Amino acid sequence: MEIIKKLTLCSSAHCCPDIEIIKNEKGESEVILKENDDKIVLNKHAWNLLVKLIKEGELKEL
């Protein structure tokens, strides 16, 4: 696994989810959302769909 980019969703790295964009063992891009011991993995297609929905206004701020 190669980490391409890592960031957190708030200024304190201990209380908010982390986002890691990685290349997995197969060389495929994945986005990992981590909070405490919970983890969600989005493949490239799922991540790109999420970004598209945000850009098109389907997903907005709550």
Residue pairs with C-beta under 8 A, 6 or more apart in sequence:
1 22
1 23
1 24
1 25
2 22
2 23
3 20
3 21
3 22
4 21
4 22
4 23
4 29
5 19
5 20
5 21
6 18
6 19
6 20
6 21
7 18
7 19
8 16
8 17
8 18
8 19
9 16
9 17
9 18
9 19
10 16
16 35
17 33
17 34
17 35
18 33
18 34
18 35
19 31
19 32
19 33
19 34
20 31
20 32
20 34
21 29
21 30
21 31
22 29
22 30
22 31
22 32
23 29
23 30
24 30
28 43
28 44
29 43
29 44
29 47
30 41
30 42
30 43
30 44
30 47
31 41
31 42
31 46
31 47
32 39
32 40
32 41
32 42
33 39
33 40
33 41
33 42
42 50
50 59
53 59
